[in-house]
Amino acid sequence: MPSVQEQIRQRFPELSPALQRIARYLLDHPAEVVTTSMRRIGVHADATPATLVRFAQHFGFDGWPPLKAAFAAEMGLGPQAYGERAQQLIGRAREAGLADEMFEVQRRNLEETQAHCAPSLERVCAVLEKAPAVHAAGFRACYPIAFAFVYLYRLFRPSVHLVDGLGGALEMQQRSFARGDALLVASFAPYSREALQVAQAARAAGCRVIALTDSSTSPLSLQAHETLLFANHSPSFFPSVSAGMTLAETLLELLASRAGKAAVRRIDEAERQLHESGAYLEAPRSRA
């Protein structure tokens, strides 16, 4: 079944001008549906409370609160715990289309993430390039995002550091933050305490903070100078990090392309060292 936002997009042409104003605002500011009052949404969307209720009913909801709850659930902010969501999967193993459902949601996640982030990517790249050093942090489910970003960025830039708190060293790692540095930090609801701690420490040290998160009103975004939103919807029991990984890889693609021949030389040298160290089982293919 399409998400609420997807239904609004699909049915946008059939809406009256008043309902289209509401639809446009909700699609542009999904986080505000969850975090602000109906009255404030009405002010921004130039709509009365009665029109907002009519909008919700047009999409099959009894009123505004159920629509708001549906937006929250799609953002991973619903009331259901992971165990409750897992319980809903029991018995569906033989259900036709169960795996297709996951792939379809992931496609929508990527489309939503691209729409949110495309205008900001070049600006974020400029912040990272200007920084004397770049730090990246992600904890629990978001650790792969930070690790992949550091692993690949270090192939063509040495001044990139992973903040992981391994061995209880988080405070020590935070001491390396310096004015002008940049921190890329990833987290989604329910937000990691360590991620917020790192963001606050970086901000206090004078770093530029870039948040990879699920809402423009998340604790990380409120600390950040730049925010890149990624969608993490999932029909499974746990929010998805696939779009967050894609977002990190997209940043690296842009950074490498902007770095030019210097990046190519460093990547060549890093690859040569990896093969000489025996890290890989196969020798690199010779270039034509």
N, C-alpha and C positions, 0 to 999 in steps of 0.2 A: 504494500500500500504506500502511495507517495506520502512524503512528509507534508506537514502543514504548509511550510514555506513553498514546497513544490506545487501544492494544490493552488496556493494563491497566485503563483506565477502562471500556471496553466489557465486559470480562470480569469486572469486580469482583464482581458479584452471585453468580457461580458459584464463587468462591473460598471455601475454608474460613476460619474466623475467624482462624487463625494466618497464613494467606497474605494475608488482608485487612489485617491490621496492617502487614505488610510493604508491601503495595501503597499503603496510605494514606501511609506514611512516605516512600516513594519519590516519590510524586506531589507531596507537600508540600515535599520537599527534593531536587529532581532534581540540583542542583549537587553535593550531598554524595555521590551515587552515584559521581561522577567523581573527587572530590577526597579522599575518605576511604576507609579500609580496610573490607573486608567485615566484619571483627570489630566495628568501631565502629558500622557500620550496624546490625549485629545487636543491639548494646547498646541503641541508640535505638529500634529497632523491636521489641524484646523477642522476638528470634528467635535460634535457634542457627545456626551456620554451615551445618549440614546442611539446615535449613529454608530458608535463603537459596538454597542450590544447588537445592533442590527447586522453589522459586519460579521461578528462572531456567529450569529445565527445563520447567516448566509452560507457559512462553511460547515454547518451541521452541529454547532455547539449551542448549549442552552444559554450561554451568556459569556461575558468577558472572562471570568475566572477559569472556566474550562479551557478556553483558548490559551490563556496565559500558562496554564499547567502543561498544555501540549507543547508550547514553545520551550518550557523549562525541561521537559522530558527529552526533547530532541537535542538539547544542549548538554545533556548528561547531568542536569540539575534536578531531576525528578526525585520523588520521595522513595522510590524503590531501592533497596540495598542490592548489592551484587548477588547475594544468595537468592533473593526473591526473583531477580531476573533470570538467574540460572535455573530456578525451579520451572519457569515457563518454557524452558527448552526441553525439559524431560518429556520423552515420548515423541519428539519431533524428528528423531534421527532418520526415520524412513519417509518423512514427508517430502513430496516432490517440490523441488525449487528451494529447499532450505539453504543450500550453498549459494544458489543464484541470488537469493535475497541479500546475502552478505556482499557479494560482488557489486550488486546494484547500489547498495548503500555507500560502498567505497567510491564508486564512480561519482555519486552525488557529493560526497565529502570533498573530492578533488575539485569538482566544478565550483562548489561553494567557496573553498579555500582560494582558488585562483581568482574568483571575482572579488573577494575581500582584499587580497594582498597585491594584486598586479600593480596598482598605483604606487605602492610603497617600496617595492623591492629595490629599485635603483637608489632610492634615498638611504635605505638600510645598508646597501653595499658601500655607499660613500662614507657612512659612519664607521663601518668596519675597516675600510682602507685607511682612513685618517688616523685611527687609533694606533698608538705605539705597540700595544699588546691587546690581544683579544682573549677573553675568558669565556667558557661555556659551561653551563650547569643544567642538569636535569636529574631528577631523583625518581626512584621506583619506575613506573611505566615510561616516564620521559627520559630516563637515562640513555636509552639507545639513540635518541635524537641528539643529545649533547655529545655522546661519544662519537657517533658517525661524523658529526660536524667537525670535531677536533681532529679525528683521524685523517679525514680527507683534506682539510684545510692545511694541516701540517705537511702535506706532500709538496706544497708550494709556498708555505709561509711558516717560518720557524717560531715566531712569537705568538703562538696559539696554545692555550693551556686549559686543561680539563679541571673543573672544580667538582669533585665527587665526594669529598669528606671521608675517603677511605682511611681506615684506622683511626677515626676520630680527628682527622686533620683539617676539618672544615675551617675552623678559626685560623689556623696557620695559612691555609690557602687564601683566605680572604685578606690576609695581610699583604699579599702581593698586588692587590688592587692599587692602581695609581691614577692620579688625575689625568684625564684624557684617554685612558683605556676604555675598552668597550666590553660589556658583558652581554652575552646572549643566554637567556634563561627560559626554560620551557616547563610549563605545568598546566594542568587542566583540573576542573572541579572533580572531586574535592581536592583543593589545592595543597601542595606539599609545604609543610612548615619550613623545611630547609630551603626550598626555592625562594620563598618570600624573604627569609633571613639573608640569603646571598644577595638578592636584589637590593635590599635595604643597605647592606654593607657596601655594595658597589656604588650605590647612589651617594652614600655618605663620603666615600673616598673620591668622589668627583668623576666617576666613570659614566659613560653613556650606556644606558640600559636598554636592551632590545628584548621585548617579551614575545615569546611564541606561546600563545595561549588561546583559550576558547571563547573569551568574552572581553569586550572593550572596557568592562567594569570589573574585571577580575582583579584580585590583589596585586598581581604582577603588573598588569596594565596600568594600574594607578601609580606604580613606582617607575614606569618606563618612559623613556623619551620617544621610543618608537614601538609600535605594537603590530605584530603580524598574527592575524587570527587564523586558526585552522579548525575545520569541522571534525568532530570526533564521534559522530553518530554511529551506532552499531545495534544490530538486532540481537547480538549476543549479550553475555552478562557483563562485559567490561567495555568501556569506551575505547575507540580505536585511535592508534597513534600513526596510522599509515599516512594521513595527510600531513601530519607534522614532520614525518621523515621526508616526505616529498618536498615540503617547504624548505627544509634544511639543505637538501640536495640541489634544489633550484638556486638557492643563494650561492652555493659553491660553484655551480655552473657559471653563474653570472660573474662571480669574483675571479674565476680562472680566465674567463674570456676578456675581462677588463685588464687583467694583469699582463696579458700579452706574452711575448717570447720569454720573458724572465720566468714566468710560471712554467712554461714548457721545459726550460732547462732544469728547473728544480724538480719537476715531476719525473723527468728522465733520470736524474741523478738518484732520486729516492727509489725509483723502481729498480735501478741497477744495484743499489745497496741491498735491497730486499732479496733480490735473486742471489747475490754474492753471499749473503748471510745464510742462505739455505731456507729462508722463510717460505718460499714457494717450491712446490715439487717439480714444476715444469719450467724450462728455460723460456725467456720471452721470444716471441716470434720476431724474426728479422724484418725490418722495414723494406718495403719494395722501393 
